[in-house]
């Protein structure tokens, strides 16, 4: 076996392949009995003549299924601190129907009341 200057063995690169082969052989040894791994399950349903087969139960509506979860969440968080958002004041801007002179007159009246 060749060694490097530090004394470590120089490998030929076949180590990985030999480890793979060892693992493959170990798996083959473990799973020799394939009757355990290849079992097929057959579901047999006997239907009597004149009797309709059973239908699957239809799912309930989502709102009906979610109601208990929502009630539990409401009970759990009923005492939680509610935060006031900074942007709670909303200004709605629309196109004015008055003329500019009427708007100026209204602004002067409104400012005159404050003084």
For each residue, the residues with C-beta under 8 A, 3 or more apart:
1: 9 10
2: 9 10
3: 7 8 9 10
4: 7 8 9 10
5:
6:
7: 3 4
8: 3 4
9: 1 2 3 4
10: 1 2 3 4
11: 14 15
12: 15
13: 16
14: 11 17 18
15: 11 12 18 19
16: 13 19 20
17: 14 20 21
18: 14 15 21 22
19: 15 16 22 23
20: 16 17 23 24
21: 17 18 24 25
22: 18 19 25 26
23: 19 20 26 27
24: 20 21 27 28
25: 21 22 28 29
26: 22 23 29 30
27: 23 24 30 31
28: 24 25 31 32
29: 25 26 32
30: 26 27
31: 27 28 34 37
32: 28 29
33: 36 37
34: 31 37 38
35: 38 39
36: 33 39
37: 31 33 34
38: 34 35
39: 35 36
40:
41:
42:
43:
44:
45: 53
46:
47: 51 53
48: 51
49:
50:
51: 47 48
52:
53: 45 47
54:
55: 58
56:
57:
58: 55
59: 65
60: 64 65
61: 64 65
62: 65 66
63: 66 67
64: 60 61 67
65: 59 60 61 62 69
66: 62 63 69 70
67: 63 64 70 71
68: 71 72
69: 65 66 72 73
70: 66 67 73 74
71: 67 68 74 75
72: 68 69 75 76
73: 69 70 76 77
74: 70 71 77 78
75: 71 72 78
76: 72 73
77: 73 74 80
78: 74 75
79:
80: 77
81:
82:
83:
84: 88
85: 88
86:
87: 90
88: 84 85
89:
90: 87
91:
92:
93:
94:
95:
96: 103
97:
98: 102 103 106
99: 102 103
100: 103 104
101: 104 105
102: 98 99 105 106
103: 96 98 99 100 106 107
104: 100 101 107 108
105: 101 102 108 109
106: 98 102 103 109 110
107: 103 104 110 111
108: 104 105 111 112
109: 105 106 112 113
110: 106 107 113 114
111: 107 108 114 115
112: 108 109 115
113: 109 110
114: 110 111
115: 111 112
